[in-house]
Each structure stands twice: as structure tokens, then as C-alpha cells.
């Protein structure tokens, strides 16, 4: 990312990234949530990008339930790199009602992550949650700087398609034990 004089790392839906380098971590969010955590004393941090909270949410198939797993992966990854839970600085982004209507997946994700942080005893220092716009974010753990760009509503369809394609990519990697399955688009 030459404009930021740093290397950039893109995190896709259902993934996470932990680093102790001076990098910009980027992702694009619709109804998904990105949790940005850093330990400023240890100089380590990262983000996750989850689609749904847990197995109790039956909106998509089991392959797309990332929330609880994504939180554990991110927290444990930071601790493995020397971070301490007591030093965590946490910022939350996403959870937009991109599709509109009453099936607000974004709000389900917001409720989940806030409840998770409360149960685990974490406090957040910043958030940009909800609304009806997708977001592009860039996070630098060295400075703790989180940049959020709200995308125009006309891109909502493109954002949804991007999230669906990311989900399909993740599903293609998994091969069931009972035979071959090939995913295709209409």
C-alpha cells in the first residue's frame, strides 16, 4: 500500500490475520463483522472477519458459521505472539443491514460480538457498527489506527456478491468424505 508506506494484507470473509509487523490489514465488510485487537505493549495485533456468530444461527449452512471460532482464533493468535489479554485494545466494525428487510444479519452479528466481549470481560475502545452501508477498512496494529470508508449504497449489490464469492472460495477448499462436490454459479 504505497499511499500508506506499508505492506498490505487482505483478509477475506471467514479468515483472520495476526502480525507484529508495521502493516496495513484490509478487508471489505457488509453484514460481516471485523474485530480489530492489538496489544500496544507487546506490539502485536490483528483482525478477523466473520460472517455469522455461531451454530445457533441457521441462516446459512454449517460451513459459514465463523463468529465463535474467529474470535477464539484471533485472541489465541495474539496471545501466541506474546500479547496479554489485559492489554487488549479492541475496535469493532461492520454489521450493516446491507440486504435490507427484517432478516438483519448485521444486527445478529453485532449482538453476538458485544455479548462475546462482555462474557469474556473485554472492553472495546471504538466501534463503527450497523447502518446500511458496506465498509472498506484498513487497520495498522503498530499505531492502532483504524481507517473506515463507507461505500456508496449503489455498491451494495457488488458488496453482497463479493461476500458470496468469498464464501464460495472457502467452500471449494473443503472436500466432503462422502464424495466429490463441485460448486458452480448459475
C-alpha positions in Angstrom: 0.0 0.0 0.0 2.3 2.8 -1.3 -0.1 5.5 -0.1 0.4 4.4 3.5 4.1 3.5 3.0 3.5 0.0 4.3 2.8 -3.5 3.0 -0.8 -4.5 2.9 -2.6 -7.7 3.8 -6.1 -8.5 2.7 -8.3 -10.6 5.0 -11.3 -12.3 3.3 -14.5 -13.4 4.9 -14.1 -16.3 7.4 -10.4 -15.6 7.9 -8.1 -13.8 10.4 -4.6 -12.4 10.5 -2.2 -11.7 13.3 1.0 -9.7 13.0 3.8 -7.9 14.8 4.8 -6.0 11.7 4.0 -2.4 10.7 1.5 -3.4 8.0 -2.0 -2.3 6.9 -4.6 -5.1 7.3 -7.6 -4.5 5.0 -11.0 -6.1 4.4 -14.4 -5.2 3.0 -17.5 -5.7 5.2 -21.2 -5.7 4.6 -23.2 -7.6 7.3 -20.0 -9.2 8.5 -18.0 -8.0 11.5 -14.3 -7.4 11.7 -12.8 -7.3 15.2 -9.6 -5.4 15.5 -7.5 -6.3 18.5 -4.0 -5.2 19.5 -1.7 -5.3 22.5 0.2 -2.0 22.2 2.7 -3.1 24.9 3.7 -6.3 23.1 3.4 -4.7 19.6 1.1 -7.5 18.3 -2.4 -7.5 16.9 -4.7 -8.5 14.1 -8.3 -8.7 12.8 -10.8 -11.4 12.0 -13.7 -11.2 9.5 -16.7 -13.4 10.4 -20.0 -13.9 8.6 -22.3 -15.4 11.2 -22.0 -15.7 15.0 -22.3 -19.4 15.8 -24.1 -22.7 15.2 -27.3 -21.4 16.6 -27.8 -19.1 13.6 -29.4 -21.2 10.9 -29.3 -18.6 8.1 -26.5 -20.3 6.1 -25.0 -23.7 6.0 -22.7 -25.0 8.8 -19.7 -24.2 6.6 -20.3 -20.5 7.0 -20.6 -20.2 10.8 -17.5 -18.3 11.8 -18.1 -16.0 14.8 -17.1 -18.0 17.9 -14.3 -19.8 16.0 -13.0 -16.5 14.5 -12.9 -14.8 17.9 -11.0 -17.7 19.6 -8.5 -17.9 16.7 -7.8 -14.2 16.8 -7.4 -14.0 20.6 -5.3 -17.1 20.8 -3.1 -16.0 17.8 -2.3 -12.7 19.6 -1.5 -14.5 22.8 0.7 -16.9 21.0 2.6 -13.9 19.6 3.2 -12.5 23.1 0.0 -10.5 23.7 -1.6 -10.2 27.0 -5.5 -10.2 27.4 -5.3 -7.4 30.0 -3.6 -5.1 27.4 -6.1 -5.7 24.6 -7.4 -2.6 22.7 -10.5 -3.7 20.8 -12.3 -2.0 17.9 -15.4 -3.3 16.1 -16.5 -2.6 12.6 -19.3 -3.8 10.3 -22.7 -5.4 10.9 -24.5 -3.3 8.3 -28.1 -4.2 7.2 -26.9 -4.4 3.5 -29.7 -6.6 2.2 -32.4 -4.6 3.9 -35.6 -6.1 5.3 -36.3 -7.8 8.6 -33.6 -10.5 8.3 -30.9 -8.2 9.7 -27.8 -10.5 9.8 -25.7 -7.5 10.6 -27.6 -6.9 13.9 -27.3 -10.6 14.8 -23.5 -10.3 14.3 -23.4 -7.1 16.4 -25.4 -8.6 19.2 -23.1 -11.7 19.2 -19.8 -9.8 19.3 -20.9 -7.4 22.0 -22.2 -10.4 24.1 -19.0 -12.3 23.5 -16.8 -9.4 24.6 -19.0 -8.9 27.7 -18.8 -12.6 28.7 -15.0 -12.7 28.2 -14.6 -9.4 30.2 -13.2 -7.4 27.3 -14.0 -3.7 26.8 -13.9 -2.1 23.4 -12.4 1.3 22.7 -14.2 2.1 19.5 -16.8 0.9 17.1 -18.4 1.7 13.8 -21.4 -0.7 13.6 -24.7 -1.0 11.9 -26.3 1.3 9.3 -26.9 0.2 5.8 -23.6 0.8 4.0 -20.8 -1.6 3.3 -17.3 -0.5 4.6 -13.8 -0.8 3.5 -11.4 -0.8 6.4 -7.6 -0.6 6.9 -6.0 -1.3 10.3 -2.5 -0.8 11.5 -1.6 -2.5 14.7 1.6 -0.5 15.3 -0.3 2.8 15.6 -3.7 1.3 16.5 -5.1 3.3 13.6 -8.3 2.1 12.1 -9.5 3.7 8.8 -13.1 3.1 7.8 -14.5 4.2 4.4 -18.2 3.8 4.0 -19.1 2.8 0.5 -21.9 4.2 -1.5 -25.2 2.4 -1.4 -25.1 1.7 -5.1 -22.3 -0.8 -4.4 -24.5 -2.9 -2.0 -25.2 -5.5 -4.7 -21.4 -5.7 -5.5 -20.6 -6.0 -1.8 -23.1 -8.8 -1.4 -21.6 -10.6 -4.5 -18.1 -10.1 -3.1 -19.1 -11.7 0.2 -20.9 -14.6 -1.5 -17.8 -15.2 -3.8 -15.6 -15.3 -0.7 -17.9 -17.8 0.9 -17.8 -20.0 -2.3 -14.0 -19.8 -2.3 -13.9 -21.1 1.3 -16.3 -23.9 0.5 -14.3 -25.1 -2.6 -11.3 -25.8 -0.3 -13.3 -28.3 1.7 -13.9 -31.7 0.2 -16.5 -33.9 2.0 -15.6 -37.5 2.9 -18.6 -39.0 1.0 -17.7 -37.9 -2.5 -16.8 -35.1 -4.8 -18.9 -32.0 -4.9 -18.3 -29.2 -7.4 -19.8 -25.8 -6.8 -20.9 -23.8 -9.8 -22.6 -20.5 -10.4 -25.8 -20.0 -12.5 
